[in-house]
Amino acid sequence: MKADAGSMTWRTEDNIGVSEYTLLTVEEGKRLIDRLEQEHELSKAEMAVLIDANCPELRDYAKVKARAIGDKQFGRNIYIRGLIEFTNYCKNDCYYCGIRCSNAKAERYRLSREDIMACCREGKKLGFRTFVLQGGEDPYYTDDHIVDLIRQQSPIIKNCIHITYH
């Protein structure tokens, strides 16, 4: 199906499973992007429309909006964080993940507090100022254990370790 210059992308009905498509104009696409910027959410179908859109004008419009939001939130600085994979034990069995609990071929490890601090010290020498601890959901590392690890950072790396949960 051809689209004229004013309607360059496709749109599904609200039910994602529907395979019929209708035309979405560039202006409708821009309105969706504007609404996403203001309300911070769209329906699954609306998100699918924008993700599947093959329209350079909409991509450029979204890119300009995203750049402005990023600049407002973070400025134009670039921050590089050291990533410390401190455990590959995991209680979950997510099929896609190499460290899932049922993967008998994974060579398991846990870094000690001393190993983690050594990684931070070395990273600081290399210019990193923040570190992210990443690993599987290891029952050994309780919330109290992690909090203690962060509280007892040596003065050399004080306030460098940050935790992210996903």
C-alpha positions as CSV (number, residue, x, y, z in Angstrom):
1,M,0.0,0.0,0.0
2,K,1.3,3.5,-0.9
3,A,1.2,6.5,1.4
4,D,1.1,10.1,0.3
5,A,3.6,12.6,1.7
6,G,1.3,13.5,4.5
7,S,0.7,9.9,5.7
8,M,4.0,8.1,5.8
9,T,3.6,5.7,8.7
10,W,1.3,2.9,9.8
11,R,-0.9,2.5,12.8
12,T,-2.5,-0.5,14.4
13,E,-5.8,-0.6,16.2
14,D,-5.7,-0.5,20.0
15,N,-5.6,-4.3,20.1
16,I,-1.9,-5.2,19.2
17,G,-2.9,-8.5,17.8
18,V,-4.9,-6.9,15.0
19,S,-3.1,-7.2,11.7
20,E,-5.0,-4.5,9.9
21,Y,-3.2,-1.3,9.5
22,T,-4.5,2.2,8.8
23,L,-2.5,5.2,7.7
24,L,-1.1,7.6,10.3
25,T,-0.2,11.1,9.2
26,V,3.0,12.8,10.2
27,E,1.0,15.3,12.1
28,E,-0.8,12.5,14.1
29,G,2.6,11.0,14.8
30,K,4.0,14.3,16.0
31,R,0.9,14.7,18.3
32,L,1.7,11.2,19.8
33,I,5.3,12.2,20.4
34,D,4.2,15.5,22.0
35,R,1.7,13.6,24.2
36,L,4.5,11.1,25.2
37,E,6.7,14.1,26.1
38,Q,3.9,15.6,28.3
39,E,2.3,12.6,29.8
40,H,5.2,10.1,29.8
41,E,3.1,7.3,28.5
42,L,1.2,6.0,25.5
43,S,-0.9,2.9,25.0
44,K,0.9,-0.3,23.7
45,A,-0.7,0.3,20.2
46,E,0.5,3.9,20.1
47,M,4.0,2.9,21.1
48,A,4.0,0.2,18.5
49,V,3.0,2.8,15.9
50,L,6.0,5.0,16.8
51,I,8.4,2.1,17.1
52,D,7.4,0.6,13.7
53,A,7.2,4.0,11.9
54,N,9.6,4.2,9.1
55,C,9.4,8.0,8.7
56,P,12.6,10.1,8.8
57,E,10.5,13.2,9.7
58,L,9.0,11.6,12.8
59,R,12.4,10.1,13.8
60,D,14.0,13.5,13.6
61,Y,11.2,15.1,15.5
62,A,11.4,12.5,18.3
63,K,15.2,12.9,18.3
64,V,15.1,16.7,18.8
65,K,12.6,16.2,21.7
66,A,14.7,13.5,23.3
67,R,17.9,15.6,23.0
68,A,16.2,18.5,24.7
69,I,15.0,16.4,27.6
70,G,18.4,14.8,28.0
71,D,20.1,18.2,28.0
72,K,17.6,19.5,30.6
73,Q,18.1,16.5,32.9
74,F,21.8,15.8,32.5
75,G,23.4,18.8,30.7
76,R,25.8,18.1,27.9
77,N,28.3,16.2,30.1
78,I,29.2,12.6,29.5
79,Y,29.5,10.3,32.5
80,I,31.4,7.0,32.4
81,R,30.8,4.5,35.1
82,G,32.8,1.5,36.0
83,L,30.7,-1.7,35.9
84,I,31.6,-4.3,38.5
85,E,30.0,-7.7,37.9
86,F,30.2,-8.8,41.5
87,T,28.2,-12.1,41.4
88,N,26.8,-14.4,38.8
89,Y,24.7,-16.5,41.2
90,C,21.0,-15.9,40.6
91,K,17.9,-17.3,42.1
92,N,15.9,-16.7,38.9
93,D,15.6,-18.9,35.9
94,C,15.1,-16.5,33.1
95,Y,15.5,-18.5,29.9
96,Y,17.3,-15.8,28.0
97,C,19.9,-15.2,30.7
98,G,23.3,-16.9,30.8
99,I,23.5,-16.8,34.6
100,R,20.0,-18.3,35.2
101,C,20.0,-20.7,38.1
102,S,19.5,-23.8,35.9
103,N,22.6,-23.2,33.8
104,A,24.9,-25.9,35.1
105,K,27.7,-24.7,32.7
106,A,28.0,-21.3,34.3
107,E,31.2,-21.0,36.4
108,R,29.8,-19.3,39.5
109,Y,31.6,-16.6,41.5
110,R,31.0,-14.0,44.1
111,L,33.5,-11.1,44.7
112,S,34.4,-10.4,48.3
113,R,34.1,-7.0,49.8
114,E,37.9,-6.6,49.4
115,D,37.7,-7.6,45.7
116,I,35.0,-5.1,45.1
117,M,37.0,-2.3,46.9
118,A,40.1,-3.3,44.9
119,C,38.1,-2.9,41.6
120,C,36.9,0.5,42.8
121,R,40.5,1.6,43.7
122,E,41.8,0.5,40.4
123,G,38.9,2.1,38.5
124,K,39.5,5.4,40.3
125,K,43.1,5.3,39.2
126,L,41.9,4.9,35.6
127,G,39.6,7.9,36.0
128,F,36.2,6.4,36.9
129,R,34.4,8.2,39.7
130,T,31.2,6.1,40.0
131,F,30.7,2.4,39.9
132,V,27.7,0.2,39.3
133,L,27.4,-3.1,41.1
134,Q,25.7,-5.6,38.7
135,G,24.9,-9.2,39.2
136,G,22.3,-11.9,39.5
137,E,19.7,-11.8,42.2
138,D,22.1,-13.6,44.6
139,P,20.4,-14.5,48.0
140,Y,23.8,-14.2,49.6
141,Y,23.8,-10.5,49.0
142,T,20.9,-9.4,51.2
143,D,19.9,-5.7,51.3
144,D,21.7,-5.3,54.6
145,H,24.9,-6.8,53.1
146,I,24.8,-4.3,50.2
147,V,24.0,-1.4,52.5
148,D,26.9,-2.4,54.7
149,L,29.2,-2.6,51.7
150,I,28.3,0.9,50.6
151,R,28.5,2.4,54.1
152,Q,32.0,0.9,54.7
153,Q,33.6,2.2,51.6
154,S,37.2,3.3,52.2
155,P,37.9,7.0,52.2
156,I,39.8,6.6,48.9
157,I,36.6,5.7,47.1
158,K,33.9,7.3,49.3
159,N,30.6,7.9,47.5
160,C,31.7,6.1,44.4
161,I,29.6,3.0,44.5
162,H,26.0,3.2,43.4
163,I,23.4,0.4,43.1
164,T,20.9,0.1,40.3
165,Y,18.0,-2.3,40.3
166,H,16.1,-3.2,37.2
